[in-house]
Amino acid sequence: MTEATTRRGRPPQTQEQADEVRARIVLATAAVFTRNGSRGLSVAQIIEQAGLARPTFYRYFGNATEPLHVLLNTSNDGLVDGIRVALTGTDEPVELGIRLIDAYLAWAGGHGAMLRPLFAELHDPASPVSAYRERALDDIRALVRSTFTELGRPVPSPLDLDAALHVCEYVVYRISAGTEPGVEPDAETVAAARLTMIRVLLTTLGTRTDIEYAMNLPGIFPAP
């Protein structure tokens, strides 16, 4: 029996119940977005996925895009907060770069199958995903510049910083696009992607000293 048949037209009696229904709608939106992308999102599909009545949906959201914004906000916050935490705890620049990449991969892994449509719409100006991407990139740029300043290092040029960030984004897109829908990329593929991202970050944003430091880390560069 669904919520539609048990409580049609009745508002939740507690804040906890209201939060549960709201979360249920957002979770259903994630499932529909994963299958169809933002262009295939509709209230009809969301309420069918959630097992809710239409009036219940409109008690919380005005249209199908609103819960998608909640979903994208949560995704952005998770990425930026993860990188913010990663850029603390050590003063060694190479280690900080590796921590940033690991935070990015952890964020990507937490999205599961939703990562495919998310990345497919990153560069589509007509998609709401695109605006959230730009906002996240702005926040990450600010965090990286602040970290370089705190370390007493020259702040990377806008072109170098964007090149490094966009390559990392592209690598994660490649591994998500190259994986069957609903299937997680295998550990070997993720490990290879991680190495590519580390090498790009080192050679784009690092110094000769950073490269020499990384040469002594196992597995970063192939042996001669």
N, C-alpha and C positions, 0 to 999 in steps of 0.2 A: 504494500500500500504506500502511495507517495504522499508527500506533504500536501499536494493539491487536493487529495481526497480526504485527508484527516483534518486540515485546518484552512480550508478555502475561505479567503476573505478575512481571516482573523489575524491581527498583528501579533507578533511574539509578545509574551507577557513579561519577559525580562531582557535586560541588556545583553546577557549572555546568549539568550536565544536569538536575539537580533544579530549579534556578531556571528553566530553560527550560520545563519541563513545567508548573510552577506558573504562570508567566506565560501559557502557552498556555491554561490553564484559565480564568484571569481574563479573557483576551481573548475567549474563547468566551462567558463569562458576560456580558460587555458586549454581544456581538452578540445573545444571547437576550433580555437585558433591553431592548435597543433595540427589538426586535420586539414583545415581549409584556408589558413592565413587570415589576415584582417578583412580582405574583401569578401570572404565567405562567412563572415560573422553576422549572425542575426539573433534577435531576441527569441524567435521560435526555436532555433537550434539550441540556444543556451538553456531555455527552460525545459526543453526535452531532455537535454543532458543532465540537468540538475534534478529533474523530477519535481518541478515547482509549477504553480499556477502563474499565469501571466500577471494578474494583479499583484502577486507577491513580488515578482521581479520589479515592477514599477514602483513599489514601495521603497525600493533601495536605489534604483538606477533609472535614469531617464531614457536610455537607449543602450544599444549593444556595445557602443564604443566606451562608455563610462567604466564598466568593469575591466575592459582591456587596459585603460589608463591606470587603474589600480595595479593590474598585473605588471605593466611596464615600469611603473614607479618602484614597485618592489624589486624588480629585476635590476634596475639602475642602482638603487640603494645598496643592494647586495654586492654588486660589482665594485662600486666606489668605496664602500665601507671596507670590503675585503682588501682592496689595494691600500687603503689608508692604514690599516693594521699591519699589512705586509711591509710598509715602508717605515717601520719602527723596530726597535729591538737590537739593532746593530748599526755601526758606523762604517762598515765595510761596503763600498759601493757595489762590487760584484755580487755579494750576497744579497744586497737589497734588490738588485735587478732580477736575480733568480727568484726571490720571494715574490716580487711583483708578478712574474710570469706564472708561478705556482698558484697565486691568488686568482689570476685570470682563468687558468685552466680549471680550478675548483669551481669558480662561478659557472663556467660553461658546462662542466659535468653535472652540476645541480639542475640544469634545465632539461636534461634528457631529450626526448624527441621534439620538444618545443624549440630547441635550438635551430633546427632546420628552417622552419618558416620565419623565425626571428632574424636569422642571418640573410635569408632570401629577400627580406624587405628593408634591410639596413640602408640601402642606397636608393630607395624608392621615395621621392619627395611626396608622393600622394599617400604614403602609408604613415600612420601615427608612429610607427617604430622608428622612422628616420629622425624625427625630432628628439626622441629620447636618446638615440645614439649620439647625436651632436652634444646633448647636454652631458652625457656621461664622459665623452671625450674631453669636453671643457674642464670637467671636474678632475679627470685624471691628469691632464696637462698641468693644472694648477698644483696638484699634489707632487708631481715629479719636479716641477720648477722649485717648489718650496723645499723639497728634500735636497736638491742640488745646492741651493743657497745655504741651508743649514750645515751641509758638509763642507762649505767653503769652496765649492767647485763652480766653474763657469756654467751658467744656465745654458742648456742646449738651444740651438737655433730652432725656430718654429718648424723649418723644413725637416731637420734631422729628427726632431721629436715626433712629428707627424709620420714620417717615414717608418720609424720604429714601431709606433702604435698601430699603424695601418697594416704593416707586415704581420704583426702578431694577430690582428683581427682576421686577416686573410688566411693565415695558417689554420686558425680554429674553424673558420668557414670551410676550408678544404676538407678537414677531417670530418666535419658534420655532414657536408654534402656528399662525401664519399662513403657514408655509412647507410645501410638500409634503414628505412623508416622504422622507428620503434626499437632499434638495436643500438646499444652503446658501442662506441669505437673500442677496438681491442687495446689492451695495455701497451703493446708494442708500438702501435700507431701513435698513441698519445705521447709515449716516451720520445719517439723520433720527432714529433712536432715540438715538444718541449725543448729539445736540443737546438732545433732550427731557430726557435724564438730567442733562446739565450744567445746564440751566436750573432744573430742580427742585432740584438740590443747592445751586445758588447762592442761590435764593430761600428755601430752607428753613434752610440752615446758614450762609449768608453774611451779611455786613454791607453797609451802604450803600457802604463803600469797595470791597468785593469786587465789587459790582454795577457800580460806576463803572469799575473795572479791566477787568471783562469786557466792558463796552460798547466798549472800544477794541480788543478782540480780533476779528479778522475772522470773520464768519459765526456768532457765538454768538447774537446777537439780530438780528432782521430790521431793516433800515433803515426809518425812518419814511416 
